[in-house]
Amino acid sequence: MSQQFFQYILRFLHEKNYKFIYLEVLNNNIRAQKFYKKYHFEHALETSYATDLYDLGMIVMTLTL
């Protein structure tokens, strides 16, 4: 289900003439990173993400449509 929905979103954005999209993924969410890489997203940069309890890393991934 998630793959079909994500493919729909990518087609929709392409049809609306979006040229570029980005998303943020927690550094320790390897499963999500693999999912997005399967759709040709690239690791663009790392940034910090902090809550009152944790200091987590965040990865920004990009895709040119």
PyMOL Python script that loads the backbone (N, CA, C, O; Angstrom):
from pymol import cmd

cmd.read_pdbstr("""\
ATOM      1  N   MET A   1       0.819  -1.195   0.000  1.00  0.00           N
ATOM      2  CA  MET A   1       0.000   0.000   0.000  1.00  0.00           C
ATOM      3  C   MET A   1       0.861   1.256   0.000  1.00  0.00           C
ATOM      4  O   MET A   1       0.576   2.180  -0.762  1.00  0.00           O
ATOM      5  N   SER A   2       1.885   1.323   0.812  1.00  0.00           N
ATOM      6  CA  SER A   2       2.699   2.533   0.884  1.00  0.00           C
ATOM      7  C   SER A   2       3.408   2.816  -0.437  1.00  0.00           C
ATOM      8  O   SER A   2       3.558   3.977  -0.817  1.00  0.00           O
ATOM      9  N   GLN A   3       3.844   1.778  -1.138  1.00  0.00           N
ATOM     10  CA  GLN A   3       4.512   1.981  -2.425  1.00  0.00           C
ATOM     11  C   GLN A   3       3.548   2.561  -3.450  1.00  0.00           C
ATOM     12  O   GLN A   3       3.910   3.480  -4.184  1.00  0.00           O
ATOM     13  N   GLN A   4       2.337   2.045  -3.512  1.00  0.00           N
ATOM     14  CA  GLN A   4       1.346   2.550  -4.468  1.00  0.00           C
ATOM     15  C   GLN A   4       1.003   4.007  -4.176  1.00  0.00           C
ATOM     16  O   GLN A   4       0.903   4.827  -5.089  1.00  0.00           O
ATOM     17  N   PHE A   5       0.826   4.317  -2.911  1.00  0.00           N
ATOM     18  CA  PHE A   5       0.508   5.689  -2.529  1.00  0.00           C
ATOM     19  C   PHE A   5       1.659   6.626  -2.873  1.00  0.00           C
ATOM     20  O   PHE A   5       1.432   7.718  -3.393  1.00  0.00           O
ATOM     21  N   PHE A   6       2.880   6.218  -2.591  1.00  0.00           N
ATOM     22  CA  PHE A   6       4.033   7.066  -2.867  1.00  0.00           C
ATOM     23  C   PHE A   6       4.203   7.272  -4.369  1.00  0.00           C
ATOM     24  O   PHE A   6       4.534   8.376  -4.801  1.00  0.00           O
ATOM     25  N   GLN A   7       3.988   6.245  -5.162  1.00  0.00           N
ATOM     26  CA  GLN A   7       4.054   6.385  -6.618  1.00  0.00           C
ATOM     27  C   GLN A   7       2.987   7.365  -7.110  1.00  0.00           C
ATOM     28  O   GLN A   7       3.241   8.170  -8.006  1.00  0.00           O
ATOM     29  N   TYR A   8       1.807   7.293  -6.524  1.00  0.00           N
ATOM     30  CA  TYR A   8       0.742   8.238  -6.877  1.00  0.00           C
ATOM     31  C   TYR A   8       1.174   9.671  -6.567  1.00  0.00           C
ATOM     32  O   TYR A   8       0.980  10.568  -7.387  1.00  0.00           O
ATOM     33  N   ILE A   9       1.751   9.886  -5.398  1.00  0.00           N
ATOM     34  CA  ILE A   9       2.211  11.226  -5.004  1.00  0.00           C
ATOM     35  C   ILE A   9       3.262  11.741  -5.976  1.00  0.00           C
ATOM     36  O   ILE A   9       3.202  12.896  -6.396  1.00  0.00           O
ATOM     37  N   LEU A  10       4.223  10.900  -6.339  1.00  0.00           N
ATOM     38  CA  LEU A  10       5.270  11.325  -7.273  1.00  0.00           C
ATOM     39  C   LEU A  10       4.684  11.684  -8.640  1.00  0.00           C
ATOM     40  O   LEU A  10       5.081  12.682  -9.240  1.00  0.00           O
ATOM     41  N   ARG A  11       3.752  10.884  -9.127  1.00  0.00           N
ATOM     42  CA  ARG A  11       3.095  11.198 -10.412  1.00  0.00           C
ATOM     43  C   ARG A  11       2.326  12.515 -10.322  1.00  0.00           C
ATOM     44  O   ARG A  11       2.400  13.350 -11.224  1.00  0.00           O
ATOM     45  N   PHE A  12       1.600  12.689  -9.244  1.00  0.00           N
ATOM     46  CA  PHE A  12       0.826  13.909  -9.037  1.00  0.00           C
ATOM     47  C   PHE A  12       1.731  15.137  -9.052  1.00  0.00           C
ATOM     48  O   PHE A  12       1.427  16.120  -9.727  1.00  0.00           O
ATOM     49  N   LEU A  13       2.831  15.091  -8.319  1.00  0.00           N
ATOM     50  CA  LEU A  13       3.756  16.226  -8.272  1.00  0.00           C
ATOM     51  C   LEU A  13       4.367  16.499  -9.638  1.00  0.00           C
ATOM     52  O   LEU A  13       4.537  17.653 -10.031  1.00  0.00           O
ATOM     53  N   HIS A  14       4.695  15.442 -10.350  1.00  0.00           N
ATOM     54  CA  HIS A  14       5.253  15.601 -11.698  1.00  0.00           C
ATOM     55  C   HIS A  14       4.229  16.259 -12.635  1.00  0.00           C
ATOM     56  O   HIS A  14       4.574  17.157 -13.402  1.00  0.00           O
ATOM     57  N   GLU A  15       2.990  15.816 -12.570  1.00  0.00           N
ATOM     58  CA  GLU A  15       1.933  16.387 -13.412  1.00  0.00           C
ATOM     59  C   GLU A  15       1.668  17.854 -13.085  1.00  0.00           C
ATOM     60  O   GLU A  15       1.257  18.621 -13.955  1.00  0.00           O
ATOM     61  N   LYS A  16       1.900  18.241 -11.843  1.00  0.00           N
ATOM     62  CA  LYS A  16       1.710  19.632 -11.421  1.00  0.00           C
ATOM     63  C   LYS A  16       2.970  20.470 -11.654  1.00  0.00           C
ATOM     64  O   LYS A  16       3.064  21.611 -11.203  1.00  0.00           O
ATOM     65  N   ASN A  17       3.928  19.885 -12.362  1.00  0.00           N
ATOM     66  CA  ASN A  17       5.171  20.561 -12.756  1.00  0.00           C
ATOM     67  C   ASN A  17       6.098  20.923 -11.600  1.00  0.00           C
ATOM     68  O   ASN A  17       6.862  21.885 -11.687  1.00  0.00           O
ATOM     69  N   TYR A  18       6.029  20.160 -10.533  1.00  0.00           N
ATOM     70  CA  TYR A  18       7.035  20.325  -9.492  1.00  0.00           C
ATOM     71  C   TYR A  18       8.360  19.841 -10.055  1.00  0.00           C
ATOM     72  O   TYR A  18       8.411  18.830 -10.756  1.00  0.00           O
ATOM     73  N   LYS A  19       9.409  20.547  -9.755  1.00  0.00           N
ATOM     74  CA  LYS A  19      10.726  20.205 -10.289  1.00  0.00           C
ATOM     75  C   LYS A  19      11.617  19.528  -9.255  1.00  0.00           C
ATOM     76  O   LYS A  19      12.582  18.851  -9.605  1.00  0.00           O
ATOM     77  N   PHE A  20      11.290  19.714  -7.987  1.00  0.00           N
ATOM     78  CA  PHE A  20      12.195  19.299  -6.928  1.00  0.00           C
ATOM     79  C   PHE A  20      11.379  19.078  -5.661  1.00  0.00           C
ATOM     80  O   PHE A  20      10.496  19.874  -5.342  1.00  0.00           O
ATOM     81  N   ILE A  21      11.668  18.008  -4.944  1.00  0.00           N
ATOM     82  CA  ILE A  21      11.048  17.808  -3.635  1.00  0.00           C
ATOM     83  C   ILE A  21      12.109  17.364  -2.645  1.00  0.00           C
ATOM     84  O   ILE A  21      13.134  16.796  -3.022  1.00  0.00           O
ATOM     85  N   TYR A  22      11.849  17.627  -1.386  1.00  0.00           N
ATOM     86  CA  TYR A  22      12.749  17.156  -0.342  1.00  0.00           C
ATOM     87  C   TYR A  22      11.922  16.637   0.823  1.00  0.00           C
ATOM     88  O   TYR A  22      10.751  16.982   0.981  1.00  0.00           O
ATOM     89  N   LEU A  23      12.549  15.810   1.623  1.00  0.00           N
ATOM     90  CA  LEU A  23      11.912  15.302   2.825  1.00  0.00           C
ATOM     91  C   LEU A  23      12.970  15.106   3.895  1.00  0.00           C
ATOM     92  O   LEU A  23      14.167  15.052   3.612  1.00  0.00           O
ATOM     93  N   GLU A  24      12.506  15.003   5.113  1.00  0.00           N
ATOM     94  CA  GLU A  24      13.398  14.799   6.251  1.00  0.00           C
ATOM     95  C   GLU A  24      13.098  13.450   6.879  1.00  0.00           C
ATOM     96  O   GLU A  24      11.939  13.065   7.039  1.00  0.00           O
ATOM     97  N   VAL A  25      14.160  12.739   7.233  1.00  0.00           N
ATOM     98  CA  VAL A  25      14.044  11.412   7.828  1.00  0.00           C
ATOM     99  C   VAL A  25      14.954  11.368   9.046  1.00  0.00           C
ATOM    100  O   VAL A  25      16.082  11.859   9.006  1.00  0.00           O
ATOM    101  N   LEU A  26      14.461  10.780  10.126  1.00  0.00           N
ATOM    102  CA  LEU A  26      15.329  10.617  11.291  1.00  0.00           C
ATOM    103  C   LEU A  26      16.536   9.769  10.922  1.00  0.00           C
ATOM    104  O   LEU A  26      16.427   8.803  10.166  1.00  0.00           O
ATOM    105  N   ASN A  27      17.668  10.135  11.457  1.00  0.00           N
ATOM    106  CA  ASN A  27      18.934   9.474  11.153  1.00  0.00           C
ATOM    107  C   ASN A  27      18.895   7.971  11.437  1.00  0.00           C
ATOM    108  O   ASN A  27      19.532   7.191  10.730  1.00  0.00           O
ATOM    109  N   ASN A  28      18.161   7.568  12.456  1.00  0.00           N
ATOM    110  CA  ASN A  28      18.123   6.150  12.823  1.00  0.00           C
ATOM    111  C   ASN A  28      16.999   5.373  12.126  1.00  0.00           C
ATOM    112  O   ASN A  28      16.806   4.190  12.407  1.00  0.00           O
ATOM    113  N   ASN A  29      16.265   6.015  11.231  1.00  0.00           N
ATOM    114  CA  ASN A  29      15.167   5.353  10.515  1.00  0.00           C
ATOM    115  C   ASN A  29      15.696   4.796   9.186  1.00  0.00           C
ATOM    116  O   ASN A  29      15.398   5.319   8.112  1.00  0.00           O
ATOM    117  N   ILE A  30      16.471   3.746   9.289  1.00  0.00           N
ATOM    118  CA  ILE A  30      17.133   3.141   8.130  1.00  0.00           C
ATOM    119  C   ILE A  30      16.110   2.590   7.135  1.00  0.00           C
ATOM    120  O   ILE A  30      16.301   2.690   5.923  1.00  0.00           O
ATOM    121  N   ARG A  31      15.053   2.025   7.638  1.00  0.00           N
ATOM    122  CA  ARG A  31      14.026   1.449   6.762  1.00  0.00           C
ATOM    123  C   ARG A  31      13.426   2.518   5.841  1.00  0.00           C
ATOM    124  O   ARG A  31      13.255   2.281   4.645  1.00  0.00           O
ATOM    125  N   ALA A  32      13.110   3.682   6.394  1.00  0.00           N
ATOM    126  CA  ALA A  32      12.555   4.769   5.574  1.00  0.00           C
ATOM    127  C   ALA A  32      13.584   5.269   4.570  1.00  0.00           C
ATOM    128  O   ALA A  32      13.241   5.559   3.424  1.00  0.00           O
ATOM    129  N   GLN A  33      14.833   5.373   4.987  1.00  0.00           N
ATOM    130  CA  GLN A  33      15.882   5.831   4.069  1.00  0.00           C
ATOM    131  C   GLN A  33      16.007   4.888   2.877  1.00  0.00           C
ATOM    132  O   GLN A  33      16.143   5.341   1.740  1.00  0.00           O
ATOM    133  N   LYS A  34      15.963   3.595   3.124  1.00  0.00           N
ATOM    134  CA  LYS A  34      16.032   2.616   2.032  1.00  0.00           C
ATOM    135  C   LYS A  34      14.825   2.742   1.106  1.00  0.00           C
ATOM    136  O   LYS A  34      14.956   2.648  -0.115  1.00  0.00           O
ATOM    137  N   PHE A  35      13.658   2.956   1.692  1.00  0.00           N
ATOM    138  CA  PHE A  35      12.440   3.126   0.897  1.00  0.00           C
ATOM    139  C   PHE A  35      12.592   4.305  -0.054  1.00  0.00           C
ATOM    140  O   PHE A  35      12.308   4.175  -1.245  1.00  0.00           O
ATOM    141  N   TYR A  36      13.031   5.447   0.450  1.00  0.00           N
ATOM    142  CA  TYR A  36      13.168   6.639  -0.392  1.00  0.00           C
ATOM    143  C   TYR A  36      14.290   6.496  -1.409  1.00  0.00           C
ATOM    144  O   TYR A  36      14.170   6.994  -2.528  1.00  0.00           O
ATOM    145  N   LYS A  37      15.370   5.831  -1.046  1.00  0.00           N
ATOM    146  CA  LYS A  37      16.464   5.609  -2.003  1.00  0.00           C
ATOM    147  C   LYS A  37      15.992   4.761  -3.180  1.00  0.00           C
ATOM    148  O   LYS A  37      16.473   4.922  -4.302  1.00  0.00           O
ATOM    149  N   LYS A  38      15.058   3.868  -2.922  1.00  0.00           N
ATOM    150  CA  LYS A  38      14.495   3.043  -3.990  1.00  0.00           C
ATOM    151  C   LYS A  38      13.805   3.916  -5.047  1.00  0.00           C
ATOM    152  O   LYS A  38      13.698   3.528  -6.210  1.00  0.00           O
ATOM    153  N   TYR A  39      13.344   5.085  -4.631  1.00  0.00           N
ATOM    154  CA  TYR A  39      12.709   6.037  -5.546  1.00  0.00           C
ATOM    155  C   TYR A  39      13.676   7.142  -5.973  1.00  0.00           C
ATOM    156  O   TYR A  39      13.254   8.203  -6.433  1.00  0.00           O
ATOM    157  N   HIS A  40      14.956   6.887  -5.819  1.00  0.00           N
ATOM    158  CA  HIS A  40      16.037   7.756  -6.298  1.00  0.00           C
ATOM    159  C   HIS A  40      16.225   9.041  -5.500  1.00  0.00           C
ATOM    160  O   HIS A  40      16.830   9.990  -5.999  1.00  0.00           O
ATOM    161  N   PHE A  41      15.724   9.088  -4.283  1.00  0.00           N
ATOM    162  CA  PHE A  41      16.054  10.218  -3.422  1.00  0.00           C
ATOM    163  C   PHE A  41      17.523  10.113  -3.048  1.00  0.00           C
ATOM    164  O   PHE A  41      18.058   9.016  -2.885  1.00  0.00           O
ATOM    165  N   GLU A  42      18.164  11.257  -2.914  1.00  0.00           N
ATOM    166  CA  GLU A  42      19.576  11.299  -2.549  1.00  0.00           C
ATOM    167  C   GLU A  42      19.743  11.982  -1.200  1.00  0.00           C
ATOM    168  O   GLU A  42      18.991  12.888  -0.840  1.00  0.00           O
ATOM    169  N   HIS A  43      20.740  11.526  -0.474  1.00  0.00           N
ATOM    170  CA  HIS A  43      21.109  12.112   0.810  1.00  0.00           C
ATOM    171  C   HIS A  43      21.735  13.479   0.530  1.00  0.00           C
ATOM    172  O   HIS A  43      22.803  13.551  -0.080  1.00  0.00           O
ATOM    173  N   ALA A  44      21.088  14.562   0.965  1.00  0.00           N
ATOM    174  CA  ALA A  44      21.581  15.908   0.672  1.00  0.00           C
ATOM    175  C   ALA A  44      22.402  16.479   1.825  1.00  0.00           C
ATOM    176  O   ALA A  44      23.483  17.026   1.607  1.00  0.00           O
ATOM    177  N   LEU A  45      21.894  16.352   3.046  1.00  0.00           N
ATOM    178  CA  LEU A  45      22.630  16.885   4.195  1.00  0.00           C
ATOM    179  C   LEU A  45      22.079  16.301   5.477  1.00  0.00           C
ATOM    180  O   LEU A  45      21.014  15.683   5.498  1.00  0.00           O
ATOM    181  N   GLU A  46      22.827  16.508   6.542  1.00  0.00           N
ATOM    182  CA  GLU A  46      22.389  16.079   7.868  1.00  0.00           C
ATOM    183  C   GLU A  46      22.237  17.306   8.748  1.00  0.00           C
ATOM    184  O   GLU A  46      22.999  18.266   8.643  1.00  0.00           O
ATOM    185  N   THR A  47      21.252  17.255   9.604  1.00  0.00           N
ATOM    186  CA  THR A  47      21.013  18.347  10.530  1.00  0.00           C
ATOM    187  C   THR A  47      20.596  17.754  11.870  1.00  0.00           C
ATOM    188  O   THR A  47      20.317  16.558  11.960  1.00  0.00           O
ATOM    189  N   SER A  48      20.552  18.571  12.896  1.00  0.00           N
ATOM    190  CA  SER A  48      20.149  18.053  14.199  1.00  0.00           C
ATOM    191  C   SER A  48      18.650  18.237  14.391  1.00  0.00           C
ATOM    192  O   SER A  48      18.030  19.119  13.797  1.00  0.00           O
ATOM    193  N   TYR A  49      18.102  17.401  15.214  1.00  0.00           N
ATOM    194  CA  TYR A  49      16.702  17.484  15.596  1.00  0.00           C
ATOM    195  C   TYR A  49      16.659  17.145  17.073  1.00  0.00           C
ATOM    196  O   TYR A  49      17.113  16.076  17.481  1.00  0.00           O
ATOM    197  N   ALA A  50      16.124  18.033  17.865  1.00  0.00           N
ATOM    198  CA  ALA A  50      16.153  17.819  19.308  1.00  0.00           C
ATOM    199  C   ALA A  50      14.766  17.983  19.912  1.00  0.00           C
ATOM    200  O   ALA A  50      13.979  18.836  19.502  1.00  0.00           O
ATOM    201  N   THR A  51      14.496  17.142  20.892  1.00  0.00           N
ATOM    202  CA  THR A  51      13.312  17.300  21.725  1.00  0.00           C
ATOM    203  C   THR A  51      13.810  17.609  23.126  1.00  0.00           C
ATOM    204  O   THR A  51      15.016  17.738  23.339  1.00  0.00           O
ATOM    205  N   ASP A  52      12.913  17.728  24.069  1.00  0.00           N
ATOM    206  CA  ASP A  52      13.359  17.982  25.437  1.00  0.00           C
ATOM    207  C   ASP A  52      14.080  16.776  26.040  1.00  0.00           C
ATOM    208  O   ASP A  52      14.798  16.916  27.029  1.00  0.00           O
ATOM    209  N   LEU A  53      13.893  15.595  25.452  1.00  0.00           N
ATOM    210  CA  LEU A  53      14.522  14.386  25.982  1.00  0.00           C
ATOM    211  C   LEU A  53      15.661  13.849  25.126  1.00  0.00           C
ATOM    212  O   LEU A  53      16.577  13.216  25.651  1.00  0.00           O
ATOM    213  N   TYR A  54      15.623  14.088  23.827  1.00  0.00           N
ATOM    214  CA  TYR A  54      16.586  13.462  22.924  1.00  0.00           C
ATOM    215  C   TYR A  54      17.170  14.473  21.947  1.00  0.00           C
ATOM    216  O   TYR A  54      16.540  15.472  21.598  1.00  0.00           O
ATOM    217  N   ASP A  55      18.381  14.183  21.522  1.00  0.00           N
ATOM    218  CA  ASP A  55      19.014  14.943  20.451  1.00  0.00           C
ATOM    219  C   ASP A  55      19.286  13.953  19.330  1.00  0.00           C
ATOM    220  O   ASP A  55      20.231  13.168  19.402  1.00  0.00           O
ATOM    221  N   LEU A  56      18.461  13.991  18.301  1.00  0.00           N
ATOM    222  CA  LEU A  56      18.536  13.029  17.206  1.00  0.00           C
ATOM    223  C   LEU A  56      19.046  13.712  15.946  1.00  0.00           C
ATOM    224  O   LEU A  56      18.899  14.923  15.779  1.00  0.00           O
ATOM    225  N   GLY A  57      19.633  12.940  15.082  1.00  0.00           N
ATOM    226  CA  GLY A  57      20.040  13.473  13.793  1.00  0.00           C
ATOM    227  C   GLY A  57      18.907  13.365  12.789  1.00  0.00           C
ATOM    228  O   GLY A  57      18.053  12.484  12.889  1.00  0.00           O
ATOM    229  N   MET A  58      18.909  14.260  11.830  1.00  0.00           N
ATOM    230  CA  MET A  58      17.911  14.269  10.777  1.00  0.00           C
ATOM    231  C   MET A  58      18.640  14.315   9.443  1.00  0.00           C
ATOM    232  O   MET A  58      19.613  15.052   9.285  1.00  0.00           O
ATOM    233  N   ILE A  59      18.170  13.530   8.489  1.00  0.00           N
ATOM    234  CA  ILE A  59      18.741  13.518   7.146  1.00  0.00           C
ATOM    235  C   ILE A  59      17.742  14.174   6.201  1.00  0.00           C
ATOM    236  O   ILE A  59      16.553  13.855   6.221  1.00  0.00           O
ATOM    237  N   VAL A  60      18.231  15.084   5.379  1.00  0.00           N
ATOM    238  CA  VAL A  60      17.413  15.690   4.335  1.00  0.00           C
ATOM    239  C   VAL A  60      17.709  14.934   3.048  1.00  0.00           C
ATOM    240  O   VAL A  60      18.864  14.802   2.644  1.00  0.00           O
ATOM    241  N   MET A  61      16.657  14.443   2.413  1.00  0.00           N
ATOM    242  CA  MET A  61      16.790  13.708   1.159  1.00  0.00           C
ATOM    243  C   MET A  61      16.069  14.483   0.070  1.00  0.00           C
ATOM    244  O   MET A  61      15.014  15.068   0.314  1.00  0.00           O
ATOM    245  N   THR A  62      16.638  14.488  -1.136  1.00  0.00           N
ATOM    246  CA  THR A  62      16.084  15.278  -2.229  1.00  0.00           C
ATOM    247  C   THR A  62      15.843  14.419  -3.464  1.00  0.00           C
ATOM    248  O   THR A  62      16.462  13.371  -3.650  1.00  0.00           O
ATOM    249  N   LEU A  63      14.931  14.892  -4.295  1.00  0.00           N
ATOM    250  CA  LEU A  63      14.633  14.233  -5.558  1.00  0.00           C
ATOM    251  C   LEU A  63      14.294  15.298  -6.590  1.00  0.00           C
ATOM    252  O   LEU A  63      13.448  16.160  -6.352  1.00  0.00           O
ATOM    253  N   THR A  64      14.959  15.233  -7.734  1.00  0.00           N
ATOM    254  CA  THR A  64      14.621  16.092  -8.858  1.00  0.00           C
ATOM    255  C   THR A  64      13.626  15.343  -9.728  1.00  0.00           C
ATOM    256  O   THR A  64      13.873  14.209 -10.138  1.00  0.00           O
ATOM    257  N   LEU A  65      12.501  15.987 -10.005  1.00  0.00           N
ATOM    258  CA  LEU A  65      11.451  15.334 -10.790  1.00  0.00           C
ATOM    259  C   LEU A  65      11.642  15.576 -12.273  1.00  0.00           C
ATOM    260  O   LEU A  65      10.847  15.099 -13.083  1.00  0.00           O
TER     261      LEU A  65
END
""", "prot")
cmd.dss("prot")
cmd.show_as("cartoon", "prot")
cmd.util.cbc("prot")
cmd.orient("prot")
